[in-house]
Each structure stands twice: as C-alpha cells, then as structure tokens.
Amino acid sequence: MTDFVNQTEIAKGAIGCYIPSNRFKTARISVTAYLPLNEDNIATASLMAQILSNGCARFAKPLDMSRELDRLYGATLGADTDKMGDTLVWRTGIIFVQDKFLPENIFADCARLLFDTVFAPACDGNGFDSDNFEREKRIQLEDIEGEINDKRTFARNRCLAEMCDGEPFGIPNLGTAEQVAALTREGVYNAWRKFLETAYFRVGVVADDEHPEVYGMFAERLANIERGEIYTPVETELHTAAGEIKRVSDRLDVAQGKLVLGCSVGGAGEDNESYRTMVMIDMLGGGAYSLLFNNVREKLSLCYYCAARGLRRKGILMIDSGVEFDNMDKTEVAIGEQIELLQKGDFDDSLLEASKMSLAGALGGVYDSQAMTDRWFCDRQFDKNPLTPEQLTAKIATVTRDDVIAAAKTLKIDTVYRLLGKEGN
C-alpha cells in the first residue's frame, strides 16, 4: 500500500497488513471484511458483528468471555460495521498489552481468541447460540429505538435517508427496526457462512513487531472454508443532486428544532481527488474559525450550533444545525449565503490558513490511537493511490484560494430536512 505499511498475501482474498507502532504498551490485531453494500445485508452484518464479538465456542457466554479477557490482562475486544462508499465494511479487533511488558506471552492467545470469534462462534443445532442471538438482537433494536433520543443524530440520519432514498447508502449502519425485527437465527447464521466464503479479508497488526505467525493462524482457519467468488470493492457511484430541492419535515415533542441540508459536492473519492473539497468543507463548517460558526451562529445568533461534514467517497456534504423553530427560514437563507461567499471567493486568506492548520492537527492525531491508525489504512485498502496522513497533510498545504472556489462551485443543495415540534408548539 505504502512504504509505511508492510502487506503480505495470506490466502485467496486475504491480506495481512503490519503497521509499525512503538508509541504504546499495547498492540492491536484486527480482522476487516469487505462486502457488497445492499439493502438486505446491513442489519444482518451489524447483528452478526455483535454476536461474534461477544462469544465463541470456547467462551460461549458473556461472563466466560469477560473472564478470558481479564486473564489476558484486561484485553478488550469489539466489532462494528460501516460504509465505505458502496462497500460494506465489517470489522472486529482486540487490543492488549504487548508481551515485553508482561511476565508471560499472550500475543498468540489474543490472536487465537479474536479468530475464534470470527470462525468458531457459539452455536447449537439451529444456528447461533439462542441466548446470544436473542440478547444481541434485543440490544440492536434498543439502540435503533434509542437513536431518537439523540435528536442531532436522528435528524442527520433522516436527511441522509431521504437524500439517498432507494439507495443502500441511506440505510443506517444498524439497519432499520423492521429489518432487525425480521432477522432469524438461521438467516443470520447462513449469512455468516456466506460471509466466510465470499468476503475479502484484511488482518491488521499494529504493534512494535509484525508477528507474521498471526497471518499463518488466520490462513489455517481460512483453509477450512470453501471459498467461492471473492468480493472486490467496486467503484462508488457518486451522489448527484436532483433538479429540485427535496423538502421533508418531521414533528416530534422537541423543544429545539433541527435543520439539516444534504448536498452533493464534487471532488469526491480518494484522498488524491478530495483534499481540495475537504478544505472547502472545513472552511464552511469545520471549527470555530469557519463561516457557519462565525456568521450564522455568532454574528447572527440564529442557531445553537452549525457544522458541515463531508462523506468524501459518496460526494455528499451534510450541514446540520440546532435552531429555534421561528429561525428555520432565516438559518437556511444564512447558510446559503455562506456557501455563496465561498463560491465568490469572498473570504479572508486567514480562514484558508486556519483550516489547513486545523486539518493538519487532526491528521497528526491519527497516530494517537492504534484503532484510528488501523482504520485509516483499512479504509484506504483499495485506493489506487492511498496516502498516509503525512502525505495528505502535504496535499492540503498546497490548496489555494482558486481551489476552494472551484470546489465550492460544485456544491448543490439536494435535500432540506426539518425536525419541528408538535403542532401548536
């Protein structure tokens, strides 16, 4: 991938990636699987991740698993799913103290435990262990239902769902309540079997030393699986704004309204293609130096917060704000005015420099966490020209005023979502 990452082919459709890291007393081993993103597998993959990470055949119950992690000097193991453009990313990982800081060696034991959760889950004759399945399904439904309590996240998800209506990308990472409720033990178990047969796997090691024996352990497990046609991530289809702005509103018992603008934006895709757009988005609504913060929030006092976030692989920009109901129209107009300022080049050079400095600081922080470091390279596994954080920082430093203007001119508002109070509020 880069000179910084040592890649090793493990088996058909499986790669090992070692990232040197001597800043921590801990090490991290991860397993990432790449799958096609479709409407049928989002909820299933999320539930499967939690079932697998919370037990295995050797340690079937949560208490058994917890005791084993305690024995491994407080190791932690977890899993999640995410979208990488039009690819579904399933990942699990374990973090633990490195052998040289312990009176015994546990590296191999931690790898074995992680791989057991992937390849040897707790099962009975009808699929996954019934107690584990029902517990994790209930928790996932509770998490979905609980999202409504975080009104900011709820509003962003609703806007994205409306913006990408009919596209799998618009479905939340946990799936919908209806999708999860319909899942069965047999169905999720069969999905796990297909997952082992068709997913592209990446085994990541972030530690002082590579420990190549870990790759051999994984290859041994994979050798027992009849691998079929292995999935290869496809080129993501960028979102394009419709001709007319879509307007959607919900009414709930809330004291503060939410306004979210879903936009399409150019210069999307890999880091080499998106770094100019990244700077433009940050100038619009990144930190306290941004146009949205200084003008919409501070000068005009129209909202409690106003920020912009890009989904670079899909070519989507989300602008969200917390607003009094009476200020909805004014805030939408004011946001549009800040976009126009960028498009016209009506901004100080100090804003551009502040954004570059802030982004450089954030990129420098990638190495502050082994999980973030691993995720950075994991998310760029299939890029044609993947960049390290340092290389992306250098690209950002070259962005000019004209680059920002050109990027801003590609921005088009697609969907406007409003979360309002109940009638009469």
PEHU-V564095 format. One record per backbone hydrogen bond with DSSP energy under -1.0 kcal/mol. NH is the residue of the N-H (numbers start at 1). CO is the residue of the C=O. If there is no record, write none. Layout:
# PEHU-V564095
NH;CO  NH;CO
This chain:
# PEHU-V564095
6;18  8;16  10;14  11;14  14;11  15;201  16;8  17;203  18;6  19;205  21;207  27;96  28;206  29;94  30;204  31;92  32;202  33;90  34;200  35;88  37;86  41;38  45;41  46;42  47;43  48;44  49;45  50;46  51;47  52;48  53;49  55;52  56;59  57;120  65;61  66;62  67;63  68;64  69;65  70;66  71;67  72;68  73;70  75;69  76;95  78;93  80;91  82;89  84;87  87;84  88;35  89;82  90;33  91;80  92;31  93;78  94;29  95;76  96;27  98;25  101;98  102;99  110;106  111;107  112;108  113;109  114;110  115;111  116;112  117;113  118;114  119;115  120;116  124;127  127;124  129;122  133;129  134;130  135;131  136;132  137;133  138;134  139;135  140;136  141;137  142;138  143;139  144;140  145;141  146;142  149;146  150;147  151;149  154;150  155;151  156;152  157;153  158;154  159;155  160;156  161;157  162;158  163;159  164;160  165;162  167;164  170;167  171;168  175;172  180;176  181;177  182;178  183;180  188;184  189;185  190;186  191;187  192;188  193;189  194;190  195;191  196;192  197;193  198;194  199;195  200;34  201;13  202;32  203;15  204;30  205;17  206;28  214;211  216;212  217;213  218;214  219;215  220;216  221;217  222;218  223;219  224;221  225;222  227;225  228;197  231;198  239;314  246;414  248;416  250;418  252;420  254;252  257;323  258;419  259;321  260;417  261;319  262;415  263;317  264;412  265;315  269;312  273;270  274;270  275;271  278;274  279;275  280;276  281;277  282;278  283;279  284;280  285;281  286;282  290;287  291;283  292;284  294;290  295;291  297;292  298;293  299;294  300;295  302;296  304;322  307;320  308;285  309;318  311;316  314;311  315;311  316;311  317;263  318;309  319;261  320;307  321;259  322;305  323;257  327;324  328;325  331;327  332;328  333;329  334;330  335;331  336;332  337;333  338;334  339;335  340;336  341;337  342;338  343;339  344;340  346;341  347;345  351;348  352;348  353;349  354;350  355;351  356;352  357;353  358;354  359;355  360;356  361;357  362;358  363;359  364;360  366;363  368;365  373;369  374;370  375;371  376;372  377;373  378;374  379;375  381;378  383;380  392;388  393;389  394;390  395;391  396;392  397;393  398;395  399;396  404;400  405;401  406;402  407;403  408;404  409;405  410;407  411;408  412;264  414;262  415;262  416;246  417;260  418;248  419;258  420;250  425;422
